Amino acid sequence: MCKPVSQEGGDHVANSAVSIWPIIVICFTIVVFDGLDTISITFVAPTIANIWDMPASAMAPVFMAASIGAVIGYIAAGPMAIRLGDRRVMLLSVAVFSIGSLASATATDIMGLATLRLMTSVGLGAVLPLAVGAASSVVSPARRSTTAIFITTGLSAGGVLAGILGGPLIQNYGWQSIFIVGGILPLLLLPAIVCFFPASSREHTVAGKENAILGLFAGQLALRTILLWLFAFVVFVEAYAVLYWTPTLLINWGMPSEMAPASAAVLSMGGLFGGVILVFLVVELSVVRSLMVYGAFGLGCILIFAHGSLDKTTMMVVFGIGAGLVPCCMGQAALAVSFYPGHLRATGVGFAAAAGRIGSVVGPGLGGAVIALGWSTQQIVLMAAVPSIFSVIILVAIHILGPIDIQDSQIA
């Protein structure tokens, strides 16, 4: 029988590999299942649209509902953790997105599916700031940014898993099967969360003495918080427009429909590859400089894709787009971890992610609109270059501001 972990006595609570690694592994695995469920809808959508005899653009409400649900989860996670404790909120969040995923397999129309994806994504949204916050709090200050990036690479790993499983599952068992698998797997983690996930921490007690949201704008944090939210918004507009609509766009471009899950997997593989490299690059260049490199690389791949044609190099370019864009989405969590002291960290990560998810509502919705207008695949992809340019400009501004001294017991 396991003994639940109690997180007490400060931000860096775990003092041995025995106590640190179970938490890191649990947080990463939870985020993998988050990514699996999130990405699944992107390549299930063309199949559902075909079966339900409707245009692909009709799936936009489902994508938007998923992003709205995630925003709610991101915003609610920090305050709920302060009130109820990290472990209870994590258990509730995992249960919500597991049940929501299973229920999604029963949908029979767009509104029903959108409602169920909204419910599912509330849970999906809540687990990310909780996982990043818990994992970054049990490592040394020097490793927090790299830990945050490592945990968020789970989203891409989940996307790769979804792409690998998606084709065979849909072909052999129908589109519902991917949601069933995505709902059952997280439930298997609940005992491990009970045993090892931190119950609560001193940082929540500190946070209870002040308004955590207002704390994000105190002193030197104010301008950095605004820039962080803007960065998260624009990179998620870009990444999620590409992520949600790439399978549909490639089908419209002439790719066989059975290869759509593979394209989603390649995009996520690129993101996973880029995220792994980012973990090491951050040590050499800092978070901000590393993200500048990725933003420029992603922009270059977008321009190549927009001026190319459907051939054997297409998947390589899709891989490059994923390698450039997805790590920027991971990087906003690392920026938040580097900005905020311990008692603001979960709230800071959650609100930055919420700003990003607002962008992810705009991105898929805008993509659906231009697809409905009959824009070409190249034109739509080229449109993604605009937020890419803005993201690099914002990073330059953050770099000019310079680093901030974080004191875990008070706002720097």
C-alpha positions as CSV (number, residue, x, y, z in Angstrom):
1,M,0.0,0.0,0.0
2,C,1.4,3.4,-0.9
3,K,1.8,6.4,1.3
4,P,0.6,9.7,-0.3
5,V,3.2,12.3,-0.7
6,S,2.8,15.5,1.4
7,Q,4.4,18.6,-0.1
8,E,5.5,20.8,2.8
9,G,8.2,23.1,3.9
10,G,9.0,25.1,0.8
11,D,9.1,25.2,-2.9
12,H,11.9,22.7,-3.4
13,V,10.3,20.0,-1.4
14,A,11.7,16.8,-2.7
15,N,15.2,16.0,-1.5
16,S,15.9,12.7,-3.2
17,A,15.6,11.0,-6.5
18,V,13.2,8.6,-4.9
19,S,10.7,11.3,-4.2
20,I,11.4,13.5,-7.3
21,W,11.2,11.0,-10.1
22,P,7.7,9.5,-9.4
23,I,6.3,13.0,-9.6
24,I,8.2,13.9,-12.8
25,V,7.1,10.6,-14.5
26,I,3.4,11.0,-13.4
27,C,3.3,14.7,-14.5
28,F,4.9,13.8,-17.9
29,T,2.5,10.8,-18.5
30,I,-0.5,12.8,-17.6
31,V,0.5,15.4,-20.2
32,V,1.1,12.7,-22.8
33,F,-2.5,11.5,-22.3
34,D,-3.6,15.2,-22.5
35,G,-1.8,15.5,-25.9
36,L,-3.3,12.2,-27.1
37,D,-6.8,13.3,-26.4
38,T,-6.2,16.9,-27.7
39,I,-4.7,15.8,-31.0
40,S,-7.1,13.0,-31.7
41,I,-9.9,15.3,-32.8
42,T,-7.7,16.8,-35.5
43,F,-7.5,13.7,-37.6
44,V,-10.8,12.2,-36.5
45,A,-12.6,15.3,-37.8
46,P,-12.3,14.5,-41.5
47,T,-13.7,11.0,-40.9
48,I,-16.6,12.3,-38.8
49,A,-17.4,15.0,-41.4
50,N,-17.4,12.4,-44.1
51,I,-19.6,10.0,-42.2
52,W,-22.0,12.7,-41.1
53,D,-22.1,14.1,-44.7
54,M,-21.0,17.6,-44.0
55,P,-18.1,19.9,-45.1
56,A,-14.9,19.8,-43.1
57,S,-15.4,23.5,-42.1
58,A,-18.5,22.4,-40.1
59,M,-16.1,20.9,-37.5
60,A,-15.0,24.4,-36.4
61,P,-17.4,24.5,-33.5
62,V,-16.0,21.3,-32.1
63,F,-12.4,22.7,-32.3
64,M,-13.5,26.0,-30.8
65,A,-15.4,24.3,-28.0
66,A,-12.3,22.3,-27.1
67,S,-10.2,25.4,-26.8
68,I,-12.8,27.2,-24.7
69,G,-13.0,24.3,-22.3
70,A,-9.2,24.3,-22.0
71,V,-9.2,28.1,-21.2
72,I,-11.7,27.4,-18.4
73,G,-9.5,24.6,-17.1
74,Y,-6.3,26.7,-17.2
75,I,-7.8,29.6,-15.3
76,A,-9.5,27.4,-12.7
77,A,-6.6,25.1,-11.9
78,G,-4.5,27.5,-9.8
79,P,-7.3,28.9,-7.6
80,M,-8.8,25.4,-7.2
81,A,-5.5,24.0,-6.2
82,I,-5.1,26.7,-3.5
83,R,-8.5,25.8,-2.1
84,L,-8.6,22.0,-2.4
85,G,-5.0,21.0,-2.8
86,D,-3.0,19.9,-5.9
87,R,-3.7,16.2,-5.6
88,R,-7.5,16.5,-5.3
89,V,-7.7,18.9,-8.3
90,M,-5.5,16.7,-10.4
91,L,-7.6,13.6,-9.6
92,L,-10.8,15.5,-10.5
93,S,-9.3,16.9,-13.7
94,V,-8.1,13.5,-14.9
95,A,-11.4,12.0,-14.1
96,V,-13.3,14.7,-16.0
97,F,-11.3,14.4,-19.2
98,S,-11.3,10.6,-19.1
99,I,-15.1,10.5,-18.7
100,G,-15.5,13.3,-21.3
101,S,-13.4,11.4,-23.8
102,L,-15.4,8.2,-23.3
103,A,-18.6,10.1,-23.6
104,S,-17.4,11.7,-26.9
105,A,-17.5,8.3,-28.5
106,T,-21.3,8.4,-28.1
107,A,-21.8,11.7,-30.0
108,T,-24.2,11.7,-33.0
109,D,-24.1,15.3,-34.1
110,I,-21.9,18.4,-34.2
111,M,-23.5,20.1,-31.2
112,G,-23.4,17.0,-29.1
113,L,-19.7,16.4,-29.9
114,A,-18.9,20.1,-29.3
115,T,-20.6,19.9,-25.9
116,L,-18.7,16.8,-24.9
117,R,-15.4,18.2,-26.1
118,L,-16.0,21.3,-24.0
119,M,-16.4,19.2,-20.9
120,T,-13.4,17.0,-21.8
121,S,-11.2,20.0,-22.4
122,V,-11.9,21.6,-19.0
123,G,-10.2,18.6,-17.5
124,L,-7.4,18.6,-20.1
125,G,-6.7,22.3,-19.5
126,A,-6.5,22.0,-15.7
127,V,-3.9,19.2,-15.7
128,L,-1.2,21.1,-17.6
129,P,-0.5,24.0,-15.1
130,L,-0.8,21.5,-12.2
131,A,1.7,19.1,-13.8
132,V,4.1,21.9,-14.8
133,G,3.8,23.5,-11.4
134,A,4.2,20.3,-9.4
135,A,7.2,19.1,-11.4
136,S,9.0,22.4,-11.4
137,S,8.6,22.8,-7.7
138,V,10.4,19.5,-6.8
139,V,13.6,20.4,-8.8
140,S,16.4,22.9,-8.1
141,P,15.8,26.5,-9.4
142,A,18.4,26.0,-12.2
143,R,16.4,23.1,-13.6
144,R,12.9,24.6,-13.5
145,S,12.8,25.9,-17.0
146,T,14.1,22.7,-18.5
147,T,11.7,20.7,-16.4
148,A,8.8,22.8,-17.5
149,I,9.8,22.2,-21.2
150,F,10.3,18.5,-20.6
151,I,6.8,18.1,-19.1
152,T,5.2,20.1,-21.9
153,T,6.9,17.9,-24.5
154,G,4.4,15.3,-23.3
155,L,1.8,17.1,-25.4
156,S,3.8,16.3,-28.6
157,A,4.5,12.8,-27.4
158,G,0.8,12.3,-27.0
159,G,0.3,13.7,-30.5
160,V,2.7,11.2,-31.9
161,L,1.0,8.4,-30.0
162,A,-2.4,9.5,-31.3
163,G,-1.0,9.6,-34.9
164,I,0.4,6.1,-34.6
165,L,-2.7,4.6,-33.0
166,G,-5.3,6.7,-34.9
167,G,-5.1,5.2,-38.4
168,P,-5.3,1.5,-37.3
169,L,-8.0,2.2,-34.6
170,I,-10.2,4.2,-37.0
171,Q,-9.8,1.8,-39.8
172,N,-10.5,-1.3,-37.7
173,Y,-12.8,-0.1,-35.0
174,G,-14.3,3.2,-36.1
175,W,-13.6,6.8,-35.1
176,Q,-15.1,6.2,-31.7
177,S,-12.3,3.9,-30.7
178,I,-9.7,6.7,-30.4
179,F,-11.8,8.4,-27.8
180,I,-12.4,5.2,-25.9
181,V,-8.7,4.5,-25.7
182,G,-8.0,8.1,-24.8
183,G,-10.5,7.9,-22.0
184,I,-9.4,4.5,-20.5
185,L,-5.6,5.2,-20.4
186,P,-5.7,8.2,-18.0
187,L,-8.0,6.3,-15.6
188,L,-5.1,3.8,-15.0
189,L,-3.0,6.7,-13.6
190,L,-5.4,7.6,-10.8
191,P,-3.8,5.2,-8.2
192,A,-0.3,6.6,-9.0
193,I,-1.6,10.1,-8.5
194,V,-3.1,9.1,-5.1
195,C,0.2,7.5,-4.1
196,F,2.8,10.0,-5.3
197,F,1.3,13.3,-6.4
198,P,1.9,16.2,-3.9
199,A,-1.2,16.9,-1.8
200,S,-0.5,20.6,-1.3
201,S,2.4,22.9,-0.5
202,R,3.5,25.8,1.6
203,E,3.4,28.0,-1.5
204,H,-0.4,27.8,-1.5
205,T,-0.5,29.0,2.1
206,V,1.6,32.0,1.0
207,A,-0.6,32.6,-2.0
208,G,-3.7,32.6,0.3
209,K,-2.4,35.8,1.9
210,E,-2.8,37.8,-1.3
211,N,-4.7,37.8,-4.6
212,A,-2.6,35.6,-6.8
213,I,-4.0,37.1,-10.0
214,L,-3.1,40.6,-9.0
215,G,0.3,39.3,-7.9
216,L,1.1,38.5,-11.6
217,F,1.1,42.3,-12.2
218,A,3.1,43.4,-9.2
219,G,6.3,45.4,-9.7
220,Q,8.6,44.1,-12.4
221,L,6.2,41.3,-13.3
222,A,3.5,43.6,-14.9
223,L,5.0,44.2,-18.3
224,R,6.5,40.7,-18.5
225,T,3.1,39.2,-17.8
226,I,1.5,41.3,-20.5
227,L,4.2,40.3,-23.0
228,L,4.0,36.6,-22.0
229,W,0.2,36.6,-22.6
230,L,0.6,38.2,-26.0
231,F,3.4,35.7,-26.9
232,A,1.2,32.8,-25.8
233,F,-1.8,34.2,-27.7
234,V,0.0,34.6,-31.1
235,V,2.0,31.3,-31.0
236,F,-1.2,29.4,-30.2
237,V,-3.2,31.2,-32.9
238,E,-0.5,30.0,-35.3
239,A,0.2,26.5,-34.0
240,Y,-3.4,25.5,-33.5
241,A,-4.6,26.7,-36.8
242,V,-1.9,24.6,-38.4
243,L,-2.3,21.7,-36.0
244,Y,-6.1,21.4,-36.3
245,W,-6.4,21.9,-40.0
246,T,-3.2,20.3,-41.5
247,P,-4.9,16.9,-42.2
248,T,-7.9,18.6,-43.8
249,L,-5.7,21.0,-45.8
250,L,-3.5,18.2,-47.1
251,I,-6.5,16.1,-48.1
252,N,-7.8,19.2,-50.0
253,W,-4.4,19.4,-51.6
254,G,-4.7,15.9,-53.0
255,M,-3.3,13.7,-50.2
256,P,-5.2,10.4,-49.7
257,S,-7.5,10.6,-46.7
258,E,-6.0,7.5,-45.1
259,M,-2.7,9.4,-44.7
260,A,-4.3,12.3,-42.7
261,P,-3.5,10.7,-39.3
262,A,0.1,10.2,-40.5
263,S,0.4,13.9,-41.3
264,A,-0.8,14.8,-37.8
265,A,1.7,12.4,-36.4
266,V,4.6,13.9,-38.4
267,L,3.6,17.4,-37.2
268,S,3.6,16.2,-33.6
269,M,6.9,14.3,-34.2
270,G,8.4,17.5,-35.3
271,G,7.1,19.2,-32.2
272,L,8.5,16.4,-30.0
273,F,11.9,16.5,-31.7
274,G,12.0,20.3,-31.4
275,G,11.0,20.1,-27.8
276,V,13.7,17.7,-26.9
277,I,16.3,19.8,-28.5
278,L,14.9,22.9,-26.8
279,V,15.5,21.2,-23.4
280,F,19.3,21.3,-24.1
281,L,19.3,24.5,-26.1
282,V,17.8,26.5,-23.2
283,V,20.9,25.6,-21.1
284,E,23.2,27.3,-23.6
285,L,21.1,30.2,-24.9
286,S,18.4,30.9,-22.2
287,V,14.7,30.4,-22.8
288,V,14.1,33.6,-24.7
289,R,16.9,33.3,-27.1
290,S,16.1,29.7,-27.8
291,L,12.5,30.6,-28.6
292,M,13.7,33.3,-31.0
293,V,15.7,30.6,-32.9
294,Y,12.6,28.3,-33.0
295,G,10.3,31.2,-34.1
296,A,12.6,32.0,-37.0
297,F,12.9,28.4,-38.0
298,G,9.2,27.8,-38.0
299,L,8.6,30.9,-40.1
300,G,11.1,29.6,-42.7
301,C,9.4,26.3,-42.9
302,I,6.0,28.0,-43.3
303,L,7.3,30.0,-46.2
304,I,8.8,26.9,-47.9
305,F,5.5,25.1,-47.5
306,A,3.4,28.0,-48.9
307,H,5.6,28.1,-52.0
308,G,6.0,24.4,-52.6
309,S,3.9,21.6,-54.0
310,L,2.6,18.2,-52.8
311,D,5.4,15.8,-53.2
312,K,7.8,13.6,-51.3
313,T,9.3,16.5,-49.4
314,T,5.9,17.7,-48.0
315,M,6.1,15.6,-44.9
316,M,9.6,16.9,-44.2
317,V,8.4,20.4,-44.3
318,V,5.4,19.5,-42.1
319,F,7.9,18.0,-39.7
320,G,9.9,21.3,-39.8
321,I,6.8,23.4,-39.1
322,G,6.0,21.2,-36.1
323,A,9.6,21.5,-34.9
324,G,9.5,25.2,-35.1
325,L,6.0,26.0,-33.8
326,V,5.1,23.5,-31.2
327,P,8.2,24.1,-29.0
328,C,7.1,27.8,-28.9
329,C,3.9,26.7,-27.3
330,M,6.0,24.7,-24.8
331,G,8.2,27.6,-24.2
332,Q,5.5,29.9,-22.9
333,A,5.3,27.6,-19.9
334,A,9.1,27.8,-19.4
335,L,8.9,31.6,-19.6
336,A,6.1,31.6,-16.9
337,V,8.2,29.3,-14.7
338,S,11.2,31.6,-15.1
339,F,9.1,34.8,-14.4
340,Y,7.1,33.8,-11.3
341,P,8.0,32.9,-7.7
342,G,6.7,29.6,-6.3
343,H,3.5,30.9,-4.8
344,L,2.5,32.4,-8.2
345,R,3.8,29.7,-10.4
346,A,0.7,27.5,-11.0
347,T,-1.4,30.6,-11.5
348,G,1.2,32.1,-13.8
349,V,1.5,29.0,-15.9
350,G,-2.3,28.6,-16.0
351,F,-3.1,32.1,-17.1
352,A,-0.3,32.2,-19.7
353,A,-1.7,28.9,-21.0
354,A,-5.2,30.4,-20.9
355,A,-4.0,33.3,-23.0
356,G,-2.6,30.8,-25.4
357,R,-5.8,28.8,-25.6
358,I,-7.7,31.9,-26.4
359,G,-5.4,32.1,-29.4
360,S,-6.2,28.5,-30.1
361,V,-9.9,29.4,-30.3
362,V,-9.1,32.1,-32.8
363,G,-6.7,30.0,-34.8
364,P,-9.0,27.0,-35.7
365,G,-12.0,29.3,-36.1
366,L,-10.1,31.5,-38.5
367,G,-8.8,28.4,-40.4
368,G,-12.3,27.1,-40.8
369,A,-13.5,30.4,-42.1
370,V,-10.8,30.7,-44.8
371,I,-11.3,27.1,-45.8
372,A,-15.0,27.8,-46.2
373,L,-14.1,30.8,-48.4
374,G,-12.2,28.5,-50.7
375,W,-8.7,29.7,-50.0
376,S,-5.9,27.5,-51.3
377,T,-3.8,25.4,-48.9
378,Q,-0.7,27.5,-49.7
379,Q,-2.6,30.7,-49.0
380,I,-3.9,29.5,-45.7
381,V,-0.5,28.2,-44.5
382,L,1.1,31.5,-45.6
383,M,-1.3,33.4,-43.4
384,A,0.4,31.6,-40.4
385,A,3.5,33.6,-41.1
386,V,2.0,36.8,-39.7
387,P,1.7,35.6,-36.1
388,S,5.1,34.0,-36.4
389,I,6.6,37.4,-37.1
390,F,4.8,39.0,-34.2
391,S,6.0,36.3,-31.8
392,V,9.6,36.9,-32.6
393,I,9.1,40.7,-32.0
394,I,7.5,40.0,-28.6
395,L,10.5,37.7,-27.7
396,V,12.9,40.5,-28.6
397,A,11.0,42.9,-26.2
398,I,11.2,40.3,-23.4
399,H,14.9,39.9,-24.0
400,I,15.4,43.6,-23.8
401,L,13.7,43.7,-20.4
402,G,16.2,41.2,-19.2
403,P,15.9,38.5,-16.4
404,I,14.1,39.0,-13.2
405,D,15.2,37.9,-9.7
406,I,12.8,35.3,-8.4
407,Q,12.4,35.0,-4.6
408,D,10.2,32.1,-3.8
409,S,8.9,33.6,-0.6
410,Q,7.9,36.9,-2.1
411,I,7.3,38.7,-5.4
412,A,10.6,39.9,-6.9
